[in-house]
Amino acid sequence: MPLPKRKHSKSRSRMRHAHHALPMPAYTECGHCHAIIKPHCVCNKCGFYKEEMVLKIKEKKAKKDKSETKESE
């Protein structure tokens, strides 16, 4: 098996590895609720895709504190 005649310099190795970086993910704004979402995906907050309702999102109910229930009684 052939072997390199000389050691590659750090500069030469690093120039070769300069193209190994991962690209930043793309994000867009939802046209309905203006949340940040991935492009070509349904919005998790409102359920719209291209100004059309695709999913019905259930709203989370707020839990009542024990102190509030005692005061109301």
Phi and psi in degrees as a GROMACS rama.xvg file:
@    title "Ramachandran Plot"
@    xaxis  label "Phi"
@    yaxis  label "Psi"
@TYPE xy
-72.137  145.587  PRO-2
-119.836  152.567  LEU-3
-67.1752  142.664  PRO-4
-74.7135  -36.2858  LYS-5
-133.408  159.231  ARG-6
-71.2116  135.972  LYS-7
-72.7685  137.919  HIS-8
-69.813  162.703  SER-9
-62.803  -38.2308  LYS-10
-62.3441  -44.6122  SER-11
-65.5881  -41.7734  ARG-12
-65.5278  -43.1566  SER-13
-68.8071  -33.1678  ARG-14
-64.838  -36.2864  MET-15
-69.0523  -37.1974  ARG-16
-83.5978  -2.61307  HIS-17
-64.5545  -20.4724  ALA-18
-95.8417  8.54441  HIS-19
-91.7463  1.91627  HIS-20
-70.1155  146.868  ALA-21
-83.5595  140.529  LEU-22
-74.6342  153.956  PRO-23
-72.113  139.128  MET-24
-69.424  146.003  PRO-25
-86.131  139.708  ALA-26
-133.216  148.847  TYR-27
-130.714  176.508  THR-28
-104.844  135.532  GLU-29
-65.9846  131.626  CYS-30
-72.1945  -17.972  GLY-31
-94.9081  -52.5511  HIS-32
-110.456  -1.96238  CYS-33
63.2249  29.8845  HIS-34
-84.7949  158.325  ALA-35
-83.7867  123.724  ILE-36
-136.754  166.3  ILE-37
-74.3977  147.827  LYS-38
-67.3969  147.074  PRO-39
63.1979  30.8584  HIS-40
-129.236  155.751  CYS-41
-73.0069  139.99  VAL-42
-71.7373  131.706  CYS-43
-75.5535  -21.562  ASN-44
-87.5354  -40.2823  LYS-45
-115.461  -17.416  CYS-46
82.5874  15.1779  GLY-47
-96.5664  148.383  PHE-48
-139.081  119.146  TYR-49
52.2688  52.661  LYS-50
59.4426  26.6846  GLU-51
-134.32  129.941  GLU-52
-72.1247  122.816  MET-53
-110.85  -40.3511  VAL-54
-120.899  146.703  LEU-55
-97.2484  117.395  LYS-56
-93.4991  126.405  ILE-57
-81.6506  139.553  LYS-58
-85.4896  140.403  GLU-59
-79.9463  135.79  LYS-60
-83.785  139.181  LYS-61
-77.0206  134.643  ALA-62
-79.872  139.706  LYS-63
-85.8299  140.916  LYS-64
-76.741  155.18  ASP-65
-65.5848  -33.9426  LYS-66
-67.1761  -33.6436  SER-67
-71.1636  -36.4567  GLU-68
-70.7263  -34.1332  THR-69
-68.9669  -38.4849  LYS-70
-67.6795  -34.2987  GLU-71
-73.7507  -23.0856  SER-72
